[in-house]
Amino acid sequence: MDYERKLTTAWITPQMMVAFALFGTMPFWIEGVGLYQYLGVEVMIWMIFALGFNLLLGYTGLPSFGHGAFLGIGAYTFGLAQFNVWPNLWFCLLAAVVVTGLIGGISALFLSHRRGIYFALMTIAVSQIFFFIAGKWTDVTGGEDGLLNIARLPVELGVVSFSIKDNVALYYLAFALFVGTVILLWRLTNSPYGRILRAIKQNEMRVRFIGYDVRFFKWTVFTLSCAVTGLAGGLFAMAQEGAYINIMSLQWSGIIVLMTLIGGGFVSFWGPVFGVVLYFVARDVLGAYTETWLLWFGLMFVLLVMFKPEGIAGIWRDLVARRRADKRDGEAVSSLAQPEAGR
């Protein structure tokens, strides 16, 4: 119990160190296992997106089925800031975060008083509004052609500047932002604020009765989730060198839900990370053998929901708990056997 308490109050945990070591070395071994460097960039961007999304679904119990729209808003904002304001990497990423968070906050004003299926349906309606705007406002967004020729801006650190035109360099930029996102979200979710979010997930009415403004907390968490999604959208625009309307569709909104659930976002901070990795590995490994890989991935999802709804993180948690229980039982048997041996 003391160990778990230390984990929730720490800025850096052993799990983080393992994850950072694994992903920090990915460019050195990813091709050795038959994959490619750009896949690492995709995984890193979607992990940031999934961690931000899990603030809503996993921690607060708010099912947003239209979050892909905010990924697209972040991507378009990055491109428009680059073309029309200042082609600076940090400024454009900040613009993507702030504008997406602002639009998410405005949207949350119409969502925060809803719950359950009504909240989910409202998120779909809001996302379709933004999808329609992006498709019809061709002078700004390029319509169905998208916003093209978004550059991978150099990383400027005072007197030093680094190019990220190479996929490995872009990966390490995304990795650095992933590290910052993980640390900040870990502390947030293990703070008193995070405990209130969990309480809202368990029983929204009870939280309201003890004096908390539930609407305010739902508004803030939706806004924060959108801001993190905007960061992923800005990185996505650089990775794709463009912003396209298809990422704002309900298809991608559904996929981020699927990733989070199959990974175990309801029971673990790291659930979305597991889900993203599994999705992209399945896409590239199964996709090499069959065009219907998504069918098999969907069947895997159905089986997990039926027999282990806690997802991959839940399976791992149960294995660890069983191992600890076996160890305790072994130590207990050993302690009982020692007096007998001494007689």
C-alpha positions as CSV (number, residue, x, y, z in Angstrom):
1,M,0.0,0.0,0.0
2,D,2.9,2.4,0.8
3,Y,4.4,1.5,-2.5
4,E,1.2,2.4,-4.4
5,R,1.0,5.7,-2.4
6,K,4.5,6.6,-3.4
7,L,3.7,5.9,-7.1
8,T,0.8,8.3,-7.1
9,T,2.8,11.1,-5.5
10,A,5.9,10.7,-7.7
11,W,6.7,12.7,-10.8
12,I,8.7,9.8,-12.3
13,T,7.7,6.2,-11.7
14,P,9.4,2.9,-12.6
15,Q,6.7,2.2,-15.3
16,M,7.5,5.6,-16.9
17,M,11.2,4.7,-16.9
18,V,10.5,1.4,-18.7
19,A,8.2,3.1,-21.2
20,F,10.7,5.9,-21.9
21,A,13.5,3.5,-22.3
22,L,11.5,1.3,-24.7
23,F,10.2,4.1,-26.9
24,G,13.4,6.2,-26.6
25,T,15.3,3.4,-28.3
26,M,12.6,2.5,-30.9
27,P,14.4,4.0,-33.9
28,F,17.3,1.7,-33.3
29,W,15.4,-1.6,-33.3
30,I,12.1,-1.0,-35.1
31,E,13.5,-1.9,-38.5
32,G,15.1,-5.0,-37.0
33,V,11.7,-6.4,-36.2
34,G,10.4,-5.8,-39.7
35,L,8.6,-2.5,-39.2
36,Y,9.6,1.0,-40.4
37,Q,10.5,4.4,-38.9
38,Y,7.4,6.3,-39.8
39,L,5.3,3.8,-37.9
40,G,7.1,5.0,-34.8
41,V,6.0,8.6,-35.5
42,E,2.4,7.5,-35.9
43,V,2.4,5.5,-32.7
44,M,3.9,8.4,-30.7
45,I,1.3,10.9,-32.1
46,W,-1.6,8.6,-31.4
47,M,-0.4,7.8,-27.9
48,I,-0.5,11.5,-27.1
49,F,-4.0,11.6,-28.6
50,A,-5.1,8.5,-26.7
51,L,-3.8,9.7,-23.3
52,G,-5.6,13.0,-23.7
53,F,-8.8,11.2,-24.8
54,N,-8.6,8.9,-21.8
55,L,-9.0,11.8,-19.4
56,L,-12.6,11.8,-20.6
57,L,-13.4,8.2,-21.1
58,G,-11.2,6.4,-18.6
59,Y,-11.0,8.8,-15.8
60,T,-14.3,10.8,-16.0
61,G,-16.5,8.2,-17.7
62,L,-17.5,10.6,-20.5
63,P,-17.9,8.8,-23.8
64,S,-16.9,11.3,-26.5
65,F,-17.6,9.7,-29.9
66,G,-16.5,12.8,-31.9
67,H,-13.0,13.5,-30.7
68,G,-11.4,13.0,-34.1
69,A,-12.8,16.5,-35.0
70,F,-10.5,18.1,-32.4
71,L,-7.5,16.2,-33.8
72,G,-8.3,17.8,-37.2
73,I,-8.8,21.2,-35.7
74,G,-5.3,20.9,-34.2
75,A,-3.9,19.9,-37.6
76,Y,-5.6,22.7,-39.4
77,T,-4.6,25.3,-36.8
78,F,-1.0,24.3,-37.1
79,G,-1.0,24.7,-40.9
80,L,-2.9,28.0,-40.8
81,A,-0.6,29.4,-38.2
82,Q,2.4,28.4,-40.2
83,F,1.1,29.9,-43.5
84,N,-0.6,33.1,-42.2
85,V,1.1,34.1,-38.9
86,W,4.6,32.9,-38.0
87,P,6.3,29.7,-39.3
88,N,7.9,28.8,-36.0
89,L,7.5,25.3,-34.6
90,W,6.8,26.2,-31.0
91,F,4.4,29.0,-31.9
92,C,2.4,26.7,-34.3
93,L,2.3,23.9,-31.8
94,L,1.1,26.3,-29.1
95,A,-1.5,27.7,-31.5
96,A,-2.8,24.2,-32.1
97,V,-3.0,23.5,-28.4
98,V,-4.7,26.8,-27.5
99,V,-7.1,27.1,-30.4
100,T,-8.2,23.4,-30.1
101,G,-8.6,23.8,-26.3
102,L,-10.6,27.0,-26.8
103,I,-12.9,25.4,-29.3
104,G,-13.2,22.4,-27.1
105,G,-14.1,24.7,-24.2
106,I,-16.8,26.4,-26.2
107,S,-18.2,23.0,-27.2
108,A,-18.1,21.8,-23.6
109,L,-20.4,24.6,-22.6
110,F,-23.1,22.7,-24.5
111,L,-22.0,19.3,-23.4
112,S,-21.1,19.6,-19.7
113,H,-24.7,19.5,-18.5
114,R,-25.3,16.2,-20.3
115,R,-24.4,12.7,-19.2
116,G,-24.4,9.1,-20.5
117,I,-25.8,8.5,-23.9
118,Y,-26.9,12.1,-24.3
119,F,-23.4,13.3,-23.8
120,A,-22.1,10.8,-26.4
121,L,-24.7,11.8,-29.0
122,M,-24.0,15.5,-28.4
123,T,-20.3,14.9,-29.1
124,I,-21.2,13.2,-32.4
125,A,-23.3,16.2,-33.4
126,V,-20.6,18.7,-32.5
127,S,-18.0,16.7,-34.4
128,Q,-20.2,16.6,-37.5
129,I,-20.6,20.4,-37.4
130,F,-16.8,20.8,-37.5
131,F,-16.5,18.2,-40.2
132,F,-19.1,20.0,-42.3
133,I,-17.3,23.4,-41.8
134,A,-13.9,21.9,-42.7
135,G,-15.4,20.4,-45.9
136,K,-17.3,23.5,-47.0
137,W,-14.9,26.3,-46.0
138,T,-12.6,25.7,-48.9
139,D,-10.9,29.1,-48.9
140,V,-9.5,28.3,-45.4
141,T,-9.3,24.5,-45.2
142,G,-8.9,23.5,-48.8
143,G,-12.1,21.4,-48.6
144,E,-11.8,17.8,-49.5
145,D,-8.3,18.4,-50.9
146,G,-7.0,19.5,-47.5
147,L,-4.4,21.9,-46.4
148,L,-1.3,20.9,-48.3
149,N,2.4,21.6,-48.1
150,I,2.6,22.0,-44.3
151,A,6.3,22.0,-43.5
152,R,8.2,20.2,-40.8
153,L,9.5,23.3,-39.2
154,P,13.0,23.1,-37.5
155,V,13.3,22.8,-33.8
156,E,14.8,26.1,-32.6
157,L,16.5,26.1,-29.2
158,G,18.0,29.6,-28.9
159,V,21.2,29.6,-30.9
160,V,20.8,26.0,-32.0
161,S,18.4,24.7,-34.6
162,F,17.6,21.1,-35.6
163,S,15.9,19.9,-38.8
164,I,13.1,17.3,-38.3
165,K,12.5,16.6,-42.0
166,D,13.8,13.1,-41.4
167,N,11.3,10.7,-39.8
168,V,13.7,9.8,-37.0
169,A,14.2,13.4,-36.0
170,L,10.5,14.0,-36.1
171,Y,10.0,10.9,-33.9
172,Y,12.3,12.3,-31.2
173,L,10.4,15.6,-31.2
174,A,7.1,13.6,-30.7
175,F,8.8,11.5,-28.1
176,A,10.0,14.5,-26.1
177,L,6.4,15.9,-26.2
178,F,5.1,12.4,-25.2
179,V,7.4,12.4,-22.2
180,G,6.1,15.8,-21.1
181,T,2.5,14.8,-21.7
182,V,2.9,11.6,-19.7
183,I,4.5,13.3,-16.7
184,L,1.9,16.1,-16.6
185,L,-1.1,13.9,-17.0
186,W,0.2,11.4,-14.5
187,R,0.5,14.1,-11.9
188,L,-2.9,15.6,-12.9
189,T,-4.8,12.3,-12.6
190,N,-3.2,11.5,-9.3
191,S,-3.9,14.9,-7.8
192,P,-7.1,15.9,-5.9
193,Y,-8.5,17.1,-9.2
194,G,-8.0,13.6,-10.7
195,R,-9.7,12.0,-7.7
196,I,-12.7,14.2,-8.3
197,L,-12.8,13.1,-11.9
198,R,-12.8,9.4,-10.7
199,A,-15.6,10.2,-8.3
200,I,-17.7,11.8,-11.2
201,K,-17.1,8.6,-13.1
202,Q,-18.4,6.5,-10.2
203,N,-21.4,8.5,-9.2
204,E,-21.9,12.0,-10.7
205,M,-25.0,12.7,-8.5
206,R,-23.2,11.9,-5.3
207,V,-20.3,14.2,-6.2
208,R,-22.8,17.0,-6.8
209,F,-24.5,16.4,-3.5
210,I,-21.3,16.7,-1.5
211,G,-20.8,20.2,-3.0
212,Y,-18.6,20.0,-6.1
213,D,-19.6,21.8,-9.3
214,V,-19.8,18.8,-11.6
215,R,-20.5,20.8,-14.7
216,F,-17.3,22.9,-14.1
217,F,-15.1,19.8,-13.7
218,K,-16.6,18.2,-16.8
219,W,-16.0,21.4,-18.7
220,T,-12.4,21.7,-17.6
221,V,-11.6,18.0,-18.3
222,F,-13.2,18.3,-21.8
223,T,-11.2,21.4,-22.5
224,L,-8.0,19.9,-21.3
225,S,-8.5,16.7,-23.3
226,C,-9.1,18.8,-26.4
227,A,-5.9,20.8,-25.8
228,V,-3.8,17.6,-25.6
229,T,-5.6,16.4,-28.7
230,G,-4.6,19.7,-30.4
231,L,-1.0,18.9,-29.7
232,A,-1.3,15.5,-31.3
233,G,-3.1,17.2,-34.3
234,G,-0.2,19.7,-34.8
235,L,2.3,16.8,-34.8
236,F,0.0,14.9,-37.2
237,A,0.0,17.8,-39.6
238,M,3.8,17.8,-39.7
239,A,4.0,14.0,-40.1
240,Q,1.5,14.0,-43.0
241,E,2.8,17.3,-44.3
242,G,-0.9,18.4,-44.6
243,A,-4.2,18.5,-42.8
244,Y,-7.0,16.5,-44.2
245,I,-10.7,16.3,-43.5
246,N,-10.8,12.5,-43.3
247,I,-9.2,12.5,-39.8
248,M,-12.2,14.5,-38.5
249,S,-14.6,11.7,-39.6
250,L,-16.5,9.5,-37.2
251,Q,-14.3,6.6,-38.3
252,W,-11.2,8.0,-36.6
253,S,-13.3,9.1,-33.6
254,G,-14.4,5.5,-33.2
255,I,-10.9,4.1,-33.6
256,I,-9.5,6.2,-30.7
257,V,-12.4,4.8,-28.5
258,L,-11.5,1.3,-29.7
259,M,-7.8,1.8,-28.9
260,T,-8.5,3.1,-25.4
261,L,-11.0,0.4,-24.5
262,I,-8.9,-2.5,-25.9
263,G,-5.9,-1.2,-24.1
264,G,-7.7,-0.9,-20.8
265,G,-8.1,2.8,-20.3
266,F,-10.8,2.3,-17.7
267,V,-8.4,0.6,-15.2
268,S,-4.9,1.9,-16.1
269,F,-3.2,5.1,-17.0
270,W,-1.1,3.1,-19.5
271,G,-4.1,1.4,-21.1
272,P,-4.3,3.8,-24.1
273,V,-0.6,3.2,-24.8
274,F,-1.1,-0.5,-25.0
275,G,-4.1,0.0,-27.2
276,V,-2.4,2.3,-29.7
277,V,0.6,-0.1,-30.0
278,L,-1.6,-3.1,-30.5
279,Y,-3.7,-1.3,-33.2
280,F,-0.7,-0.2,-35.3
281,V,1.2,-3.4,-35.0
282,A,-2.0,-5.3,-35.9
283,R,-2.5,-3.0,-38.9
284,D,1.0,-3.6,-40.3
285,V,1.5,-7.2,-39.3
286,L,-2.0,-8.6,-40.0
287,G,-2.3,-6.2,-43.0
288,A,0.7,-7.8,-44.6
289,Y,-1.3,-11.1,-44.8
290,T,-4.9,-9.9,-45.4
291,E,-6.8,-6.8,-46.5
292,T,-9.4,-7.7,-43.9
293,W,-7.1,-7.2,-40.9
294,L,-9.6,-4.8,-39.3
295,L,-12.1,-7.7,-39.2
296,W,-9.7,-9.8,-37.1
297,F,-8.8,-6.8,-34.9
298,G,-12.5,-6.2,-34.4
299,L,-13.1,-9.8,-33.4
300,M,-10.2,-9.4,-30.9
301,F,-12.0,-6.4,-29.5
302,V,-15.3,-8.2,-29.2
303,L,-13.7,-11.1,-27.4
304,L,-11.9,-8.8,-24.9
305,V,-15.1,-6.9,-24.2
306,M,-17.0,-10.2,-23.6
307,F,-14.5,-12.0,-21.5
308,K,-12.1,-9.3,-20.2
309,P,-13.6,-5.8,-20.5
310,E,-10.7,-4.3,-18.5
311,G,-8.6,-4.8,-21.7
312,I,-4.9,-5.6,-22.0
313,A,-4.0,-3.5,-18.9
314,G,-6.6,-5.5,-16.9
315,I,-5.0,-8.8,-18.0
316,W,-1.6,-7.5,-17.0
317,R,-2.9,-6.3,-13.7
318,D,-4.4,-9.7,-12.9
319,L,-1.2,-11.5,-13.9
320,V,0.8,-9.3,-11.6
321,A,-1.7,-9.7,-8.7
322,R,-1.7,-13.5,-9.1
323,R,2.1,-13.6,-9.1
324,R,2.3,-11.5,-6.0
325,A,-0.4,-13.7,-4.3
326,D,1.6,-16.9,-5.3
327,K,4.8,-15.3,-3.9
328,R,3.0,-14.4,-0.6
329,D,1.6,-18.0,-0.3
330,G,5.0,-19.4,-1.0
331,E,6.6,-17.2,1.7
332,A,3.8,-18.2,4.2
333,V,4.3,-21.9,3.5
334,S,8.1,-21.5,3.9
335,S,7.7,-19.6,7.2
336,L,5.4,-22.4,8.6
337,A,7.8,-25.1,7.4
338,Q,10.9,-23.6,9.1
339,P,10.0,-24.4,12.7
340,E,9.3,-28.0,11.7
341,A,12.7,-28.2,10.1
342,G,14.4,-27.1,13.3
343,R,12.7,-29.7,15.6
